[in-house]
Amino acid sequence: MRLLPSSSRVVFGGMVALVAAVTTALAVLVPALTEQAGDAGARGVVAARSGAETGLDLALPASGDPVAQDELVRRTIARVMPDGADLSIERTETAGLLDAGAGRAYLASIDGPALPLEAGRWPATASEAALGSTVAETLDVEIGDTFDLGGRTVQVTGLWSSSRAAADRWFGVRAAFAAGGGEGPVAVSAEVVDAVATADGLTREVHWTLRPDAARLDLATLHAVSAGWRALPDALAAEGVEAADIETAGALVPTAQIASARAAVLNAAAPVSLATVALASLAVTTLFAALLVGSAAAERRTRWARGQPLTRIVAAESVRALVPGVVGAIVGAVTVAVVLTPSVAMVPWITGATAVGAAAPAVLVAVLATRDVGVLSRAEGAASPSRRWSAGVAASVVLLLAGFTTWRALTLGSTSGDGRGGLSPDPVAVAAPAALLPAAVLVATAAPLLLTQRLRERRAARGSATAFLSAMGAARRPFALAATVAVVGVAVAQLGFAAVYQSTWDAGYRTALAAQEGTDLRVAGDGDELTPAVLDRVAGVESVAGVAPVWTANTSIAARSASLVIASPAAVAALADPAVPDRDRLAEGARSDAPGPLLPEDAQDLTVQVRATDATAQAAAVVLVDAWGRVTSVGAGSDGAFAIPAVSAGPGGAWRLAAVEVAVSTGDEFGALVAIDGVSVDGALLDLGAAVMPVDISGEAIDMQTAAGPAEVSVGSAITRVRFVPVASTASAVVSQAFAAASGVTEGDTLPLALAPGAESRPARVAAVVPVIPGAPLDSAVFVDVGTALSSRLRTATALPGAEGAWISPGADPEAVAAVLPDGSRIAGTTADDGYVVLSKVPTLLWTGAAGFAALAVAGLAAIALVTRRSRRDEASSLRAIGVARAVRRRLRVTEAAAAVAAGSLVAVVATAVAAMVLLPVVITGALPRAVDVDVVIDPVRAGGVVALAVLVALAVAVCFAMRDDISTDGGER
């Protein structure tokens, strides 16, 4: 039964409403998902961190009127911070440094909630104190012990272990006393802080520690808090606070930049998905607009013949399309809004998307109806603009757009700096995938069209009537063939591109994360607080097989900003993530001849023969380093020998002797001599080497000679302790490709490197150039063996060097490790990554766009079938007239539909391959936490499954319409 024109308009109008609903829903869904993912990323970044990384600390000298000072500070903070920030503010009074137990400490008041304690209870009176367990160990106090604080005796009632609460509470206080070298804080009442500060003349400070509630945070609020924090010093100065007295600490602003960078990656992916949806919507809506205009052709001719003006005819037909467009757009927008509940900030976007979705069908109908009336107005079908010319112009626009956006993406990338230290999407480059895929399909679609003519000729020559009729039918409907091939091609290509993007992004993210973190499990310290004593505690955790200290610093090398990473090549080979590119080459190239003798693996006792002239001297300690770079100090026993500890199972092997410390006493101001005549292990002599630098560590570390030589030195009465440090003659370095490109160095060149703070630069030979240096904060980085760097660090500091980070052996229990760390340290590494959940939304956005295109493509196939119905009806009459049976006619239609889908699928494979090879590396590089080389990865199961499913759906739709489209002729069979 044939549809009457009015019935056709109802059907076509319903399809327009459906397309408008899907289009508007996707247009709202993509930015809503992007916004929610960005907000979730901000919450995740803050929730995964602690201490200085998620807090802000303001310090001022204590005022004579503490209540008024506190009110002024809180009032100013409330004025500069956003209303919805929900900031917690804790006030703490501090004083120090002073003698406490076996060391020096600083005090902090116990205002605020009690911390979770490892043992004991929180102080309740002015005669009680609590402190961290690591601080208690250093000060040599336990629960129940008493010690003197500036004339007041307090008893230790509680010990806390490393925890997020402790890091959040004390990070600002620790930062204020970091330069002084004291231990703390020792938590006492504010009364004790005031009394001790008054008695000892100590400086009193007040800290206000601010922290946002991660659970109620969003990206905009995090940005507003950062802006408010930057404005706070000026606001306090305006209130009369001396600018010189204002001290700030905390790294919440850099943490906010991390969240912003991740949001920028999401924002760069959203336009790709939106462009995909817009392209599909435009094509399908145009098809249904053409159907609506076609269904009203007879009525339009009648109105024109009766003299109705053009505007009235067009307006009447536009209104018919406007109603379903409005209904569909509102339904789509409301559905997404109810499900996702987007923020108020998205209301303008939702309103605009709804308006465009509602008006687009009416606008397209108006354009097509105007063109049709224009044809009627020309006498006897006078020449009208050629459809081929119009199609050529449209194709040229698509090709030019694809070329320009692809060129932009390849030359500039998909993101760029926003001038504030963050990234923003390039509005042109991000559209490259959405433009290149249709362009590739467009070019590839020409092949089936040309093939049709050739195929008709070849099949006709063979004499097969059925084959000839099949080819002829396709040739008679070039629009249907081209449209089907294009719709199927782009839809399948979009899904295939999303599948390849997903697998490539997963592999790229794994590599980028490995380059960023370096290893599965690591400790990130606050400064150099991972001292050998701390690492000894970590190594003592039952599940830890070994610890590798890592030093990182952003510095200037060869007049270029770069990260200097110092670690053990053996630790890199054993602990670096396998996804790190050229990991083994890095480890091999960085190996240097470390100074100092290697002890036997089964060494038990070590003795040092010390010779002194006009002085008394004895070996007081030896400094040992294992294969992973962990340093430990061993004191002399009662017999003067040194008991060698067992080497951790992870690094294995043996200790290396890195230094010998000698206690000296002499009454001569000048002229006494101290020397090491020999070192032996279990009776076997070891060679300390001919290049040994004596270092005075009585106060500040000072080299005692201008050049290394034999292990002897002149001493005076002011010198009480000398450290003899074997010195390496050469050093090797491995540089990243980014550093090599920026500085112009190649393998075999030398670089001037300062391997310790305050140390002179020394030449290091570039042994290798690798893609990335694992664990380096910057892409431009240099890696040096800790074996050669350690001698420099032992010469520039009295204490054994503490590390900024440490890599932990696989299988270690993160919670057990965290329990023995200082408050400012945190667990990190690839296993503790908090970025994947957020950044994985990038492929999700592409899948959303591709799925939306596929849904609209199904409607497009239906529209193509309806558009070609009249042509098929005429063909059916002709075929029946020449005696072609009903089954043969059906087979011809199914063959034609299947051939078009098959051609579209082949075109899709070609287009996907072109777009993936050209664009994926550069597009995905901008969607990763670290810039790494990206190789296109194809998961055959995912890609093959998605493409096969899409082709089957397209084939089912096309064949279904072909089977049902058995057009009857007047009075004839079906």
C-alpha angles and dihedrals in degrees: 000000000000121000116243115233091256091050090048091053091052091051093045091045090053090052090049089052090050093050092047090050094050093044095049092044091054092044089056096036097057098054091039091054089045093051094046092047090051091050091046088050091054091050091046094050092052095041093051093054136058143185118022093358092066103027144067125215128198120192128191133168110268113266128222087238104047094176094055092044092051092049092050093050094047092046091051092047091051090051098052098037124079118261095239097048094101092205121186113217122199123186121212131178118212140189135172177009105228139140113278126168110314095345146016124288144175128229133233128186120247095232112143132031121335119261123239104268131217091205139356127009139293115271113269103177139038091259095060134080140184129201142170117282092237090051091048090053091052093047090044096234133131139190108301096021119125128212137175122259111188094319096322121104117219132181124224107240102163143028125197126200127217109294141149090254092055093046091049093049102045109028093102093046092050091048090053092055099034094103093051095061096225128140125246162337102269103195113221136148120287087246091062092046091053095044096047093045090051094046096047098033092242125165113255121211134181120217127200109197116199125197131172121225103251093203092061098037130114131182096257092051091048089053090048092051090051091050091047091051091053089051096047099085092054091045091052091047089053087055091057101266113142108251090217090060095055115100124177134189137172136088102232090120093060088044089054089052089056090054090046092051091053091047089051089056090052091046090053092054097046096069090053090057093042092049089051092052092045092052093050093044093051093050096046095041089051090053093052091043087055089051092051091049091047093050090056096045096109093046091047092052090050092051091048091049089052090055102252112161121254095245093055093049093047093044092052092052093043091055089055088058094039095062097057089039092055093045093047095045093049092048091049095047095044092048093055093041091054094047100043103024096213121207126269088253089068095057094095091050092048091048092049094046091050092049093049092045091050097045100040097080092047092049093049092047089050091051094048094043091049090052091049093049088048089058090050090052092059115085118254095345096306113196113295129189109291118252088217090055091050091048089049092053091049091048091049091052091051092048093047092047091050092048095048097045092045091050090050093050094047094048103036105018128233095283135040138186116281095208093252100079094271138094132253130188119260102239092212102040095048090062092059098096092047090050100039096052095057090042092053090047090049092053093044092047090066089070096064091046092053090041091057093063092046091046093052091051094048095045092047089053091053090059097234108141094195092051091046093050091049093053092042093052091054091046092052090056106045090154092056093045095046093044093048093047091047096046094046091041096052094041094050091041091054091051092044091048090050090051093050090044090053095052093041092047092049091053092043093049091051091053094044092049091049090051092048099045100027097207144027096257127018141155120236111204132201101247116314094332095124092091123177088261091055092047089049088057091048091049088051093060107112096234094047116096095179147345128220117196116218127198119201129178135167106227144141116278121177088350090303129111107246144150117252111209119190118189142124117284087214089056090050091052092048104034109024114108111265088232091068105111114245092359094158092046090053092050093048096045095049096053110117135179098267115212122243131052122288113237121225113266092242095045115151109171134019125197130191123208108215123190120198131184118198088352143071116239140166136176107264103178143354124217115220130188127193129215091273093052100255110151125210134175122221121197125215119267126229090274092051093251126119120234108222112225121223117269116244115259093240101063093026118176118082143306122266119219104239101172145348121220118207126195110221134194125179138153094209116100090211137000106049116129132215123185141166109231097182150340123218135184117205088339096311117116121238127200112235089194135246095264107069125150118208112215126195106227097169088109122341115006110262129173108240096204135040093232137021118261141137117345098266136097143171115251138189137203093274092061116083104160132033127190115206108207123188108224127215117235096210138021132205127210135193117207133198122245089246091056093044091051093047097045100032095232123146136186111301095029122116129236129199106237131181101207096190136029108276094009123129118253117260129191118263124187117232103237099176145358115222133179095251141358106231115237095013114138092217131049088231103070146148127211124207131183112256088221092071096034094052094068089058092049093048088055098051103048135045094217122061109270118270119212131229092221145004135207115224127212117258118270096032118144106246093205093051090049092048091053093066097043128100116262094257096056126091139189115253139155136110092301090056095048115142098182104074096073091056101037092044086071086077093074088040090059091051091048088051092054093044092048091048090051090050091052091050090045090061089056088046092055089051090051092050090052091050093046091054095046095100092051090049092048092056091045092050091054091050094047092049090049092057092047104259108159124239093247091052092049091051091048090051092053093046091048091050092049093046092048091052092050091046091050090049091050092051090048089050093054091051093046093047092050092049095047093044095050094044103039112018098078094052096038094048093045087064090051096056131090090236133027108252135153108274123209120195109253123194120199101204093201095051097038095040093046095049094046093045092050092048092049092049092051092048091047092049092051094046094046092044092058090043092053093048095042094081092138116209123221125217108291094346138112124279 
